[in-house]
Every structure is written in C-alpha cells, then in structure tokens.
Amino acid sequence: MSRIAYVNKAYVPHGQAAVHIEDRGYQFADGVYEVVTVFKGALIDEEPHLDRLDRSLNELEMAWPVARSALKVILRQVVRQNHLINGVVYFQVTRGVASRQFEYPKDIKSSLVVTAKHMRELVHGPDKNGISVVTLPDLRWQRCDIKTTGLLASCMTKQRAKESGFNDAWMIDRDGFITEGTSNNAWIVTHDDELITRDISNALLNGITRRRILKIAESQGLNIIERAFTPQEAKKAREAFISSASSFVKPVTKIDDCVLGNGQIGSLSEALSNGFLDFLENS
Amino acid sequence: MSRIAYVNKAYVPHGQAAVHIEDRGYQFADGVYEVVTVFKGALIDEEPHLDRLDRSLNELEMAWPVARSALKVILRQVVRQNHLINGVVYFQVTRGVASRQFEYPKDIKSSLVVTAKHMRELVHGPDKNGISVVTLPDLRWQRCDIKTTGLLASCMTKQRAKESGFNDAWMIDRDGFITEGTSNNAWIVTHDDELITRDISNALLNGITRRRILKIAESQGLNIIERAFTPQEAKKAREAFISSASSFVKPVTKIDDCVLGNGQIGSLSEALSNGFLDFLENS
C-alpha cells in the first residue's frame, strides 16, 4: 500500500510529494505545524490542535491555507487514503512561494502539506522502564510558544543526547530552569505527591497532550503545580515523565547520571498513563 | 530568458524547481546557505564563502552535497545559464530527505539547491541618503554564528521594522548590545574616528563582506575596534552603516528617532564604500 500525501490541493504518492525551492518554509523556516494522534482512526484532540495552529498563524500574520472546515476534511482524507488506524497525522503550513526577501511578501497563498504515519507501537500499556534524559543548554529562540518548523536547535540537542547515550534531552534556560524536552513537555512528581510541570510562557510550547494530562490529573484529584523547576530538583524527584502527541505519558527514569526511584515507572505516572489510555479509548 | 535553478544534480527551469516535502530543510530548517555577489560575471570572495559553508556544515555534522570543486563548477554553470552579470548566486545545503525524526538520520545524501538573481541596482556609487533602522529585541537562537535557514526570527524582525516605517532593524541582545541587522552586520563611526563593529561570537554571523571591509579599512589606515556597542552609543555616532553581500557598505542615517549627522552618508563611510567598489572592480 503506497503512502499518500496532500500537497497544495493534490493527493499525491508520498515519493513524488514536492514543494517549490522558494517555498518560504524551505528558505526561511517560515512555517508552522501540528502533529495529531490518530487512535482507532479518530483524530485525538483535533480542535485544540487546530486552535493552536490558528494561534501560531496569527502570531506570524500568516493566512490559513484553506478554511478550518476544509482542513478537517483534508485531514480525514489523508487518514482514509492511508488506511491509518493508529499513528499520527502531520500537517505543515508555510507562508508560501515568493522571491527571496526577509519581510513577509504580500498577496501570496500559504502552502499546506499533510502526511500520515502508521505507528504500530503507538498503543500500549504504560512503558515500564522509561527513558533517560540528559540536561543540555536550551539553544532555541525567544518564541518557543509558536510551533514553527525552525527546529534545528531541537534536532542538534536531540542528536547530542543520542550521541551521549541518552534517549532525549531536557533543555535548560539561561536562568538554570528546565524548559522542556526536544519535542515534548517535562514533568516531575515530588516526594510530597506534587505534580509539577512548567507554566506556559514564550519559553516553551503549550502542549496539547500536556493540557489533556492536566485535566486527567485534576480528575484524579492530584496536587498540580505549574512552575519552572531545575535539574537539581528533577534529580531529587520521586518520578518524572515526558508528554507529547506520540509518547503520551512516558516515564523518565534517569536524568543525567541519576536514576529515579527504582528505575521503573512510578505509581503516579502509571495512573496518569492509564488515565490517558482511557481517554483515548473514549475519544 | 527563463531562470534556471540547480536542484540535486539537475539544471531545471526555476518554476519547476522542487524538493521533497520530507527534505529536512523544509521540516526542520536543517540546512545552511550562502549568498555570493556576482560582479561583472565574477564570483566575489568565493573562497571565504565556501570556507564559511564548510564551517556551517561541520558545526551541524552535515556532509558536503558534492565536492567543493564540483560546487564551484555548478555555481559557474548557474551563473552562465542565467546569463548573470551583476547580482547574487544563492546556494543552500540541507541534510537531505528522511522520514521525520529529530535526531540526524544516518546514510542520507545532503541536498543542494542553487539559484541566481539579477540585480541591476547592485552596482552604483555610494548610497547618499542611507537607510533607517529601528532597534528591536534579538529573538534568535544561541548559534547565530552558523548560517542556517532558520531565519524566521530575522523575518519577523524585518517585517516589524517595515511595519514601523523603517528600512531594517538592528537587533539588541539581552545585555542591551546590538548584535547585527536582520541580514547584515552593523557598524558605527565615532566622533573620534573609530570604526566599530561587533566582535565575532555565537551571537552574530561572521560576515564575508564584514571581513572584506575590515581589510579595506586597514588599508586605509583607519582605527578599527571590534567590540559590542549599544543603541545609545550608536545614536551618538558620527556615522553608521550596514554591510552584506548585496548591500556592500550602505549608510544608516537614522536609528530609531535619531538622525545621524546631517542625514546623509558620512565621509568615512563614503571612503569605505568607494574602497569596496574598487575592490569589486579589481576582483
């Protein structure tokens, strides 16, 4: 079965899906994107993802490539044409094609690309062993609240983590606080049963899965605190995890050279992970 | 006459020049570029541009798409096929096409795109009236020394400058010092005849035109100081200018609401501009 991508009004075989070399996404990273979980064929938290896309576009004074309702149809078409049951749908909007200049060109049409990806490993019970993260400087720009395709700093940091034998990195801002993972939000659970994740600002992305977990945590009666925390604090935590549209609640059992707890998923993380899987089943 | 672009081994009509949607330049801004002045058909300062490309590629652990000698042949072909006399040649190297993941994929071939642009306005005597710049926060990442295609912060800043009625912006770092213009280096001349431009670090690009001007200034016996300066200092300067591969020495005669000197090019800037045009004529 061949993969199908949507590129500017056409559904095309993935291998032939192309954009012009002067698409501003290619020359300037002048574009934004979203990744939406597809679970049993359903688009999970689609509306909040589209709301965030709308915010990203507004911040960049970029037009919607198609109406929101049309985008929803296209997303469903891509899911259907790829026979996607479990996985993610990725969509990227760039400012469009224009002769190279730094200021925003007028009267051009924004580009839309949509792809689908099967992920057999997407649906599983909680990951027992978890991942390791290394703390590294946050090299990114001052507007990490906008979900742009300018992801090179995160790529470099993830690569450095992998080369150091870790699964991912938690990035540290200039004031010594953790911002987030390279493509996920960071969470810790203290020995006092406090669930802590950084409050929203220009320093990090307002994760849709993050928000969903906050709701689940609230329904579980947890003590939630949204504030920045340091690597030192994280290493002393009872539990830690990351969240994203493809990892849900994934335990972090090692930070730098510190193993957390007994090196396995903690009870609160496990309850949240199960809560998230329940949410998926009922979506 | 139709424009011709080079894209991954093929010379193609500009309008049909395309790259795959999973080229990492498009999804991650995982690419670097150079812009080289073409003057009377000659590539100006080509070797330092290729040296800088080599440095950018090394910093990102990215492979040359073709041998350096082959790239030189391709650049000349693009100049020739476009009948380019005066203008710029733009070339972009990205890590290549791979299934989307943050860490660097292994065993993929980097992509190469080369375009040419005619600029009739390129060759002229010194610009007498100069441009205006507004000082705005530097939103960029921590590795501005690498010439990557992750240029959205510069685009946003240039756009904000234009919307405020200015020609460009000078960007201010967190410590209150000017880093550079949105696509050029920033210079001032004090009332004591000192020529000042910021010293090289991760905070700004090591401009090839900047380096050439330093050599010309040296040959003119000027008092050169490479250090950071503030907007306050710049507004009190006798002269100011920007430098880049397409603007050479371009006077700045207004910074925020302050007009410099008599609002026209200063004598030292004019001498450097003429020195640069002499250099071009003799290249």
Interface residues (C-beta under 8 A of the other chain):
Chain A: A5 V7 G15 A17 A18 V19 H20 I21 E22 D23 R24 G25 Y26 Q27 F28 A29 D30 G31 Y33 L60 E61 Y90 Q92 T94 S99 R100 F102 E103 Y104 V113 T115 K117 P137 L139 R140 W141 Q142 R143 T148 T149 G150 L151 L152 A153 S154 C155 M156 K158 Q159 K162 R174 T182 S183
Chain B: A5 V7 G15 A17 A18 V19 H20 I21 E22 D23 R24 G25 Y26 Q27 F28 A29 D30 G31 Y33 L60 E61 Y90 Q92 T94 S99 R100 F102 E103 Y104 V113 T115 K117 P137 L139 R140 W141 Q142 R143 T148 T149 G150 L151 L152 A153 S154 C155 M156 K158 Q159 K162 R174 T182 S183
